[in-house]
Amino acid sequence: MNNQWMSKIAVWGVILFVLFTVFKQFDKTSVPAGQIGYSEFLDEVRNRRIKSVVIQEGAGSIEIAATTTDDRKIRTTGTMLDRGLSGDLINSGVKFEVRPREEQGLLTSLLLSWGPMLLLVGVWIYFMRQMQGGGKGGAFSFGKSKARMLDEANNATTFADVAGCDEAKEEVKELVDFLKDPQKFQKLGGRIPRGVLLVGPPGTGKTLLAKAIAGEAKVPFFSISGSDFVEMFVGVGAARVRDMFEQAKKSAPCIIFVDEIDAVGRHRGAGLGGGNDEREQTLNQMLVEMDGFETNLGVIVMAATNRPDILDPALLRPGRFDRQVYVTLPDVRGREQILNVHMRKVPVGQDIRADILARGTPGFSGADLANLVNEAALFAARRNGRVVEMVDFEKAKDKIMMGPERKSMVMPEEERRNTAYHEAGHALVARLMPKTDPVHKVTVIPRGRALGVTMQLPEGDRYSMDKERMLSTISVLFGGRIAEEVFMHQMTTGASNDFERATAIARDMVTRYGMTDELGPMVYAENEGEVFLGRSVTKTTSMSEETMRTVDAVIRRIIDEQYSIARKHIEDNQDKMHAMAKALLEWETIDGEQIEDIMNGKPPRPPKDWTPSNNKGGGGPTPPVNPESAPAAA
């Protein structure tokens, strides 16, 4: 048992002893065994029923212990003023003994009288000290900063562990250089940036980049989350900000890193009503500490957020966050570098090609790629493999992009045929329409929430969409419903998400992107500002009723045109549709090579790892990664 447990047991033992002593002292109701009244005792003496008596003198009273003629033990309390007691005892023939009062020392008297109270005071002081700082999260430690200080011994992360964001690394490397050699910059009149804001989508490595700075800079590094400032008590957030900067000033030069700063850095005045917002007081204190009346020399504030649009403008001005570093999603080269970093931690086979995996994972963040490597390692462990092979990465990629297989789900044969034609419709239109991404895989195995999936993968990174590509995407989305109508002579609910996405693309083309001749290059979208971000409370529109009718008519025209184009492709290639649906029903999943065989009029080659399945209703791929570049149908 460690010392902490021993101290706790000792403290609670003292508490129980004190409570017992106090209750014993104030418990006047209990009567010892054999206790009788003084008058009863005198009656017993006069009736000669007492054989012997021991009298113990006290302070103003006497304690009498007597033995009766029938050998019973009785006790009573008398007064020293009763001078006739001795005569009564002699006349009744009672043997008695008088014992003088024992004199107690001053120390003993003080301990007996004040000991319990002093013990109670000591226990109270102990708990108060624990709450003030001896224990974590005590009632009196709310104003103390929760920032954790990292030193070189506790942080092994360096810039070698960060990949896929070379520009961001160069920006923050300058901070490290400044902290190591400030004279290099100061001799030219340069000053150290007061603050650096790391901005980027979730999972791109903002926090990892901050840890790497801590490992490289060799200076004190204080890290704290934005939510750690806010508590249920008023004024705690501002007090913690003051305490954090006071600690940082003592350790300057140093770095303060605030993760998820949008928890306290939102627009001031964004709430409805006139209440005093505790979060705004915290933000005001942070603004003052970063660039107020006092100058914080050598204290660099770093923060990370994926919502820079909701931060207060005063927080983003030069002098506070002088520099914004954008940590974006990695391109194909960055994804390859990230995969190489994470694959160093697992044993990989000779067939692993990081460049091929990078091309097949468009839109993946650093966290997604780390998860991909981990899932591949798990797949390898399930098959008792000694190394992670390419097939494990393919399975992991399918699981992440399309969802887990639902192998226990058994679909009726009619629904399987409907799903097969639905997915074949998506795949055929995607293969025939211009400017569409290549079809990577088609499956009728349920994955995630989808009964079947048509998955498209871009050939490269794409940063914008042109009009022809968006129109082709709408046609591909309609391919599933059209195939159901033409071959199954029915309509199902499986195309609901396809219609929703197709309508959204067409509406954006008309109201946001100015891609129509009827309405021209003008924005007709409604104001969709969020109330609690300090934006407009009511939605406004800049369109008249006539313009709104025109917008609806143009959207309808786009949808009808693309629907007709997709229907013509499917009706003109019915033999290919039948061949593709037959392959899906037989093999459940077909890839791009098999689709290419079908489109060229050849019998599709069987899958490499295909084995006849007794259960035709379970398992399979799911929806695409990018809703615009990878249509899927449920």
N, C-alpha and C positions, 0 to 999 in steps of 0.2 A: 504494500500500500504506500503510495507516494506521500510527500509532505503536504500537498494541497488537501488531500482527503483527511489526513491526520489533523490539520488545523481546523477543518470544517467540523470534524467530530468533536474536537476540544471546545470549539465555540458553542456548539449546540449543547454539549454537556454542561457548560457553565450556565447557559440560559435555563436549562431544566432545573439545575440546582437552585438558582436564584428564585425561579418561580415557586419551587417547592418550599423554600425558606419563607418567602413572603406570604404564601397562602397559609403556611403553618402558623406564622406569627399572627395573622389576622383572623384565623379560624377560632372563634370564641365559642362556637356551638358544641364542639365535641366534648364529651364528659369521660374522663378516664374510668376504667373498670374499678368498682368498689368505692367510688366517690359518694359521700353522704354529706348532709348539711351539718353545720356546727352544733345546732340545737339537738339534732338527733344523736350526735356523738356524746353530748352531755347527758342525755337521757340514758344512753347505754352505760355510761360511767356510773351514774347514780343507781341504776338497777343492777350493778355488779356483773355486767356481761362483758367487761373488758378485762383482758388478762395482762397485756403489756402495751406500752406506748413509747414511740420515739418521736421527740419534738425537735424539729429543725428550724432554728431561728432564721428569719430573713429580714428584709428591709421593711419594717413596719408590720410584718405579719409572720405567722408561724405555719409550717407544714407539719401535720400530725399523721403519722402512720401507726395504726393500732392493730392488735390481734385480739379477736374475741375469744370467749371461753370455748366456743366450738371451732376454734382455729380458722376463722374467716379473717381475711385481710381487708381492712377498711381504711379510707383516707379522708381527710378533711382539712380545711384551711381555717385558721383562727386568727385572732388579733392579740398582739402583745399587751394590750391594755387590760386583758382579763387576768387580773392578779389572783383570782380565786381558783384558777384551774388546778394549780399545784395542790391546794388543800383538798379539793374534791378527789383528785387522784389518790392522795394519801389516805383519806377517809374510806375510800372504796377498796383499798388494798391492791391498787394497780401498781405494778412495777413500771417506772418510766425513766427515760433517759433524755437529757437536754443536750443538744449539739449546737455549739455557737455558730453564728453566721460566718461563712467563708468570705474573706475580703478578696475582691477581684482587682487585678491591676488595671491601670488606666488604659493600657493598650488592648487588654481583653475586653474591657467594657466598651471601648470604641468600636472594636471589631464586631461585637455582638449587636450593637445598636445601629451602627452605620454600614456594616459590611454588605448587607443585601442591597442597600441603596447605591453604594459605590460600585458594586458589580453591575447593576442595571445601567448606571451611567457609562461604565466602561464598554459594555456591549453596544450601547447606543452610539458611542463615539466610533467604535470599530465599524459599524455598518455605515455611518455617515462618511467615513474615510473611503470605504469601498465604493460608495456611490459617487464620490467626488473624483475618483480617478483610479482607485485601486482595482475596480472591477470594470469590465467592458459594458458600455451602454448604461451606466448608472444614471440616476435621476439628475445628478448635478454635472454630468459630462456632456449634456446636449450641446453646449456651446463650443465644445472642442472639435477640431477638424478631424474627419475620418480619413484624411489622406494617408496613403501607405507609401513609405519611403523605400525605394529600391536602391540597392547598392550593387557594385560590380559582382560581389560574391553570389547574390541571389538572382542575377539576370544574365543568362548566357545567350540571349538573342542578339544577333548582329545583323548588319546589312546583307551578309551572305545568306541569311534565311529569308530575305525579302526578294521576290522576283515578280516580274510582270508589270512593274510600275517604275521604269527607269527615270522618267522625268520627275516624278514625286521624290524619288530617292536623291536626285541631284539637288532639289530644292532644300530638303532637310539636311543634307550633308553640309550645307553652308553653315547651318546652326552649330553643328558639331565642330567645324573648323573655327568658328568664331569663339566658342567656349574654350577651345584648346589654345588658340593664339589670337586673342582680341587685338593685339597691336597691329596685326596684319591689315585689319580693316580700319582701325581708329586713326592710323597715321594718314589715311586718305580722307578723313572726315566722316567715315561711315559709322553708323551706330547699329547696335544689335536690334533685331526686330523685337517689338514688345510681345507680339502674339502671332501664332501660326494656326490657322484653321484648316484641318484636314476634312475635305468634302468628297463624298463619293457614295455610290450605292452600297447597300449592305453586303458584307462579305468580301469587299475588295482589299482588305488588309490595312485599314486605317490604324486600328489598335496595335497590330503587329508592327507597323512602321514606327509607332511611338515607342514600343518596347525596344526596337532596334536602335533608336536614338539613345535610349537610356543605356544600352549596352555599349555603344560606341563612344558616348560623350565622356564617360568616367567622371560624371558630376552627380550630385544628389538629384533624384528623380522622384517627385511626388505625384502619385496617381490617385484619382478620385472619380467617382461617377457623378453625373449631374444630379441624379436622384438622391444622393447622400446628403445634399444640402437641405432638403426639405423634410421637416418633421411636423408633428401635430401641434407643436407649441409655437406661438408667435415670436419672431425675432431670432429663432434658432439658425435659420439659413444665413442671415447676415452675419451673425456671430461666428459661424463656422468659416465663412469666407475671410473675415478679419483674422481669425486664428491661423488659417492656412497660409495666408500671406505673411503673417508674423514669423511663422516657422520657416518659410522659404527665405525671408530676408536674412535670417540668422545663418542659413546655409548657402547664401549666394556666393558664386554663380550656381544656379540650379534651374531645373525645368519643372513646371507644374503641368500635368496632363489631366484635362477634364474630359472624360468619355461621355458621349451622348449629352452634349451641352444644351441641346434643345429642351431638356427637361426644366432648365431654369432660364434659358435665354430667349424665350418666346417674346413676340411683340408685347410691349406694355400697353395696357388699355384694351386688351383683346377680349376680356370677359364682359358679359352682360351684367349691368347693375353697377352700383357705385361703391361696393365694398372695398375694404383695404386688402389687397392681394398680397399674401405672404411671399409668393414667388417673385413679385415685382420688387419687394424690398431686397431680396437676395440678389436679383439682377442689378439693382442700383448700387449695392455695395461692391459687386464685382466690377462694375464700370468705374467706380471711384478708385478701387485698388489697382486696376490695370493702368489707368491714366487719369489720376486725380491731382490733388494739390501736392501730394508727396510723390516723389519719383522712385520707382523700384528699380534700382540699378542691378543688373545681373540676374534678374528673375524673368525667365521666358515662359509665357503661358501658351500651351498647346491644347487644342480641343479638337474633337471629332464629332461629326454629325452627318446624317444622310438627309437632313431636312434644312438646308440653308435658307430656303424661302421663308421660313417662319421665324427666323432669328431677328432680334431687334436691330434696326439700322445703327443705333449708337454702338452696338457691340462690334459691328463690322467695319467701322471707320478706321482710317489710318491712325496709328497711335495706340490702338487697342489690338485688333487683329490686323496687323500690317499686311499680312500675306495669307492668301488662300491657296492651298495646295490641293489640286484635284486628283483624286485617286480613282481612276475610271476602271471600267471593266477591261480586262486584258485582251489584246488582239491575239492572233494565232501564234505569233512568236512569243508573246508573254505567257500564253497558256502552256506552251511547250516548256518554257523555263520553270513555271510553277510546278508542272507535273514532274520535271526532273528533280526539283527540290523535295517534293513529297515522296517520290519513288526511292529516294535514298534511304528511307526508313523501313522499306519492305523489300524482301528478296524477290526480284523479278526475273522472268525467264528471258531466254535469248531472243524470242520473237517479239518482244515489246518494242513498239515504235512510238515514242512520245509525239513525233510530228504528226503521225496519222491520228492519234487520239486528240491532239490539239485541233486538227481540222474538223473532227467530228463532234466537237463540243462548243459550237458557237454560242455566245451569250453567257457562258459559264463564268462565275466569279472565282476568286481564289478559294473561298470557302467551299464552293461547289466542287472544285477540282480536288481539294483535300478529301471531301466526302466520297468522290469517285474512287480515289485510291484506296480509301478505307473499305468501301463496299466491295471492291475487287478482291482485297485481301480476305474479306469474310467469305466470299464465294469460293476462293481457293481453299480456305480452311474447311468448308463444308464438304468438298470433294476429296479431302485429305491430301491435297497437293503440297509439295515441298516448296514450290515457287509460285508466284502469281503470273499467269499467262495471259495472252491477249484475249482469249475467250472469256476469261474472268472479267476483264475490263469491258468487253462488249455486253455481258450480262449486267454488269453494274451500271453501264450507261443507259441500257434499256430501262432498268428499274428506276433510275433517277429521272429520266426524261419522260417516261411513259407510265410509271407507277408499278407497284408490285403485281405479280400475276395472281389472279383469283382462280386457282386451280380447282377449288372445291365447287365452283359455280357450274352447274350443268344447264345449258340452254336447250330449249326445244329445237328440233330440226328446222322447223319453219323460220324461227328467229335467227338461227345460224345462217340459213340461206339468205334471209333479208339483210343481215349484217354483212355477208360476203359481197352481195351486189352493191350495197351501200358503199363499202370501202373500195370496191373495184371502180365505182363511179368516180370517187375522189381521185384515185390513182390515175385513171385513164385521162381525165380532164387535165390533171396536173402534168401529165406527160405530153399532151398535145398543145396546151396553151403556151404562148410565148412568155419569156421572162419569168418562169416559175422555177423554184428550187427543185433539184432532182429528188425523185421519190426514193427514200432510203429503205423503208420497210413498211409492209402492210400486214396487218394481222386481224384475225377475228377472235383471238383469245382475249377474254375480258382482263383489263388491267385498270387498277384504280376505279374510277367511276364510269369508265367507258366500256361498251360492249365490244368495240373494235377500234382500230386506230390506223390512220394513214399518216406516216411520219415522213416529213421532208427535211432535208438538211441543206443549208446553204453551202455553196462551194467556197465561199470566203466571207470575211466580215463585211457587213453592210451598215452604213450609217444614215441612209435616207432611202425613201421609197419613191419611185416615179409613177406617173399616172398609169402607164400600161401594166406595170407590175401589180398595182392595186386592183385594176380591173380584172386581171387574170386570177388574182387571189379570190375575188368575189365569185368568179365562175367555178373555181375549184371547190369552194364551199358549197355551191349548189349541186355539185355532181352527185352527192349521196342521195338527196331527195329525188332527183330526176331518175336515178337508177332504180329506186324503189317503185316509182310510178310506171316506168317502161317495162320492167321485167317482173316485178311482183304484183303490179296493179293495185297498189295500196299506198297509203301514207302513214308513217309512224311518227312518234314523238322524238325519235333519235336525231332528227335534223334541227331541233329547236336551237341548240347552241350555234349551229352553222348559220342559221338565219340571223341570229342576234349579232354575230360578228360581221356578217356580210352587210347588214343594215348600218352598223356602226362605221364601217369603212366607207360606205357610200355617203353617209351623212357628213363625215369629216372631209371627204373630197369636196363636198358642196359648200359647207359652212366654215371650214377652217383653212383649207389649202387652195381655194380658188381655182379648181381644176375643171370648171365647166364654162361653156361659152355663154349660157343664159344669164348667169349671175356674176361672172367675171371675178377678178382678183380682189375680193372683199370678204371680210370676216363677218359672218352672220351668227356665230355661236353665242349662246347666252352667257351672261356673267355667272360663273360658278364659284365665286370666292367663298371661302369658309368663314362663318360668323366668328368663331372663336380664334381666328388668326388675325383679327383686326380688320377684316375685309368688310364688304358691303353686307348689310343685314338682309336686304331684300334682293331677290333676283330681278335683274332688269334685262330687257331685250331691245335691240336696235332695229328690229324688223317690224314692218307694218303687216297687217293681215294679208294683204295682197302678196307681199314678198314671202311670207310664210307659206302661202299656197304654192307659190312658184318653187320654193325650196322643196316642198313635198313632191311636187310634180317632177322635178329634176331627179330626185332620189329614186322615185318610182321608175323613171325612164332608164336610169343606170342599171337598176336591179333587173328590170324586164329584159334589157338588151343582153346582159351577161347570162341570165337564165336561158335565153333562147340559144346563145352560142354554146353553152354547156350541153343543152339538150341535143343540139345538132351533132356535136361530137359523139355523144353516146349512141344516138340512133344510127349514125354512119359506121359505127365500129361495134356492132352487136356481137360479132363472132369473137372479138378480143375480150369483150366483157364476159361472155360465157366462159372462155378459157381461163380468165383471171379468177372468176368466182369459183370455178371447179378446182383450180389449184389451191385457193384459200380453204375450201371445204375439205380438201384432202390433206393438206400440209399445215393448215392453220396460220402459218406465217410464211410470207414470201419476201424476197429482198429485191434490190434494184436490178441485179443481173437476171433474175427470173422474169421480172416485168419487162426488161428489154427483149428477152426471147419472145415473149407473148406479143409485144408490139411489132416485132419483125416477122410474125407469122410462124415461128418455130415452136415446137413443144417445149415447155419450160423444163430446165434441168432440175432434178430433185435437190433438196437442201443437203448440204454436206453432212450434217449431223442428224439427219431426219431418221426417225424410227417410227413404224406404224403405232398409232396411239389407240388404245381401246376406249378412251374417254375423249370424245370430240367436243366436249363442252367447256373445258376449263383452261385457264392460263392464257397469257398473251400480252402484246404491247399496248401502249396507251397514247394519250394525246401528245402533241408536239410541244417543243420547247417554246418556240416563238409563235404566238397566235396568228401572225400575219404570214410567216414564211413556212409554217408547218401545219396545215389544216388537219383536223382530226374530227371524226364523227363518233358519237356515242349511240 
